[in-house]
Amino acid sequence: EFPGIDGRPWAGHRGYHPSHDEVMEEQRVLLKWAQGLSLYMSQSVLALKHSMAQFARLPPVHRALRAHTENRFGLMKRGILENQKFLNQLGADRRLFMNYEQIFGGVDAAQRKEVENTTSEDIDKVRSTLKQVVRDWSGEGGAEREQSYGPIIAALEAHFPDAEKRGSIRVLVTGGGLGRLAFEVVRRGFTCEGDEFSFHMLFGSNFILNSCDESHVI
């Protein structure tokens, strides 16, 4: 038995039962996550329009020095639209929740008002998730993955050179993020488990690992 600091079992332990306050807090965080996904496009387009307005106020001679910027604004808008399509898929799988209707349907007025007051921090978490997807699961992120994960994987392979015996070696990836490092560890024959706190990362990794069965689907 491994009791927590307050004498109760750790969350996830078979003897653990969350308190009412813990259930309500988790519900609040989940609702904020879903709201952030749904508002990403409107908030991002608003920020883009602000940047476009600032650029338009520049003197013509200065705008001419940055003639490519207007084309870039168009690319950014298309990117925002594509990002929102991905985010819609991320939050669409209700099988993630054993009690979906209880979480997203049984919301009282006070909770709904709090969730509707989405902050810039909530949107920043969504943008951070998108950046992490590029780093961990795109061809463009390969060089950064090699710098970040390469030394860890190389150390594991050097320490356990016999690939046939790696299945009995259990590896824990703390702060597992979107699951790429854990995925690479498993690919090399180890038994691996990832540990992650952020709902953005948990739902993102679930979607990529369990719903994307071919390359270039995102």
N, C-alpha and C positions, 0 to 999 in steps of 0.2 A: 504494500500500500504506500502511496506517495501523497500525503496530505499537502494542501496548499498552505499559504502563509496564515490564513485564518482558521486552519484546522479542517477545512473542507477539501474533498478531492479536487485535483486539478481539472479544469475544463477539458472535456474529451475522455476523461476517465469514466469507466463503466458505472461508478458510484456517484457521479456528479449530476446534480440537478440544479439548473440555473434558478436564481431568485427572480421574483417579479420585476425588480428594477433592472436586472441584467437582460431579461427578455425584452423589456421596453426599450432599453438602450440599443440592443441589436436591431430591433425593428426600426428605430429612428435612423441608424446608420445605413441600413438597407434602403430605406426610402430616400435618403439623401443621395445615395449612390445612383438609384434609378432616376431621380430627378436631374442629377448632373449629366447623365447620359442623354436625356431627352432635350436638355437645354444647350448642349454643346454647340450645335450649329447656329442657333440664333445669337448666342453670346459671341461666338467667333466671327460671324458676319458683321455684327455690330462693331467689334474691334477693328475689323478690316476696313469698314466704311470710315471709321475715324482716321485710320492711317491714310486712306485715299484722300480724305478731305484736307488733311495736313499737307500732303504732297501737292494737291491742287493749289494751295495757297502760296507755294513757292514762286518766286519770279520766273518767268519763262526761260531766262538764260540758265537758271539753276536746274529747272526741270529737264532742259535739253542735255545736261550732263549726265542725267540718269534716265535716259529715254527708255531703257529696258524695264524700268520699274513698273510701268503701266501693264506690260505683258505679264510681269510677275504677279501683279494683283489678280489678273485673270486666272493664272495657275493656282494661286492660293485659294481662290473661291472654289475652283473645281476640286481642289484637295479637301477643303472643308466638307463639301457635299459627299465625297467618297468616304471620308472619315465617319460621317454620320451614318452612312449605310452600314459600315462595319460595327459601329456602336449599337445600332438597332439590332443587329444579329446577336451581339454580345448579351443584350438584355432580353432576348425574345424567348429563350428556352426556360419555360416554367418548371421543367423537371428538376431544375436546380433546387427548388424549394419544396419541401415536403408539405408545408402549410402555406402555400402561396396566397390563398384567399384570406387567411387569417392575418398574414403580414401586410398585404397590399390592399385588403378590403376593409379590415376592421380598424380604421384609423380615425381617432376622434378629432374634433375641431382644432384643439390645441396643437396636436402633432402635425396636422396638415398645414396649419399656419406656419409652424416652425420650418417644415420641409420646404414650403413654397418660397421662403426667404433664402434662396440659394445664393451662396457667396462666391466671390471670385476664387476663393480657395477650393471650393467644390469643383469648379470648372478647371482649375489648374491641375487637380488630381486626374481629371479625365485626359487632359493634354499630356500629362506625364505618362499615363498608361499608353497612349498612342506612340509616344517617343520610345517607350520601352519595347513595344511590339516591333518597331523598326529595328532596334538594336538587337533584340533576341531572336527574331524570326524572319528577318529579311536578308536578301543577298547583300544589300547595302551595309548591313550591320556586321558582316563577317569579320572585318579587320578588328573592330572593337571587341567582338566576342573572343577572338583569338588572344587579344591582350588581356582580357579579364578572366576568361575561363581556361585558356590554354595552359597556363602554369599549374592550375589545380589538377586538370586532367592528366597532364604529363607526370605530376608527382604521384597520382594514384596508380598510373600504369607502371611507373618505375618501382613503386613499393610492392605492387602485386603483379608481377610480370606474367604469371601463369593464368591465362584468360579462362581456362576451364575451371579454376577454383574460385573465380571472382563471385560466383553466385552466392557463396556463403558469407561474403563480406558485405556488411550493412553500412551504407553511407547516408548520413543525414545532411541535407542542404538547408541551412538556416537562412531565413530571408530569401526563400526560393523564388520570389518574383513571379515571372511568367513561365517558369518551369523549364527553361532551356538547359541550364546546367544539370538539373536532375535528369532530363531527357538524355543528355550526352553521357552522363555517368551510367545510366541503364544500358545505353547502346554498347558500352564497352564491357557489359557482362556483370556489372555489380548489382546488388539489391539496393535500391535507393528510395528514400522518402524525403519529400520537401516540406518545410515548415514555413508558413506565411500568415501574416496578420491582416493585410489589406484586402478588403473585398474586391477592389479594382483588380488586384493581381490574381486573386483566387478565381474570379469569374473569367478573367482574361485567359488564364492558363487552362481552365476547364474547356473553354470554347476552342482554343487552338489545338489542344491535345486530343479532345474527344469529338470534335465536330468538323475538323479540317482533315480530310483523308487524302488529300493530294496537294501537290505543290502549286503555288501561285493562285490560291483560292481567295485570298483576302484582297 
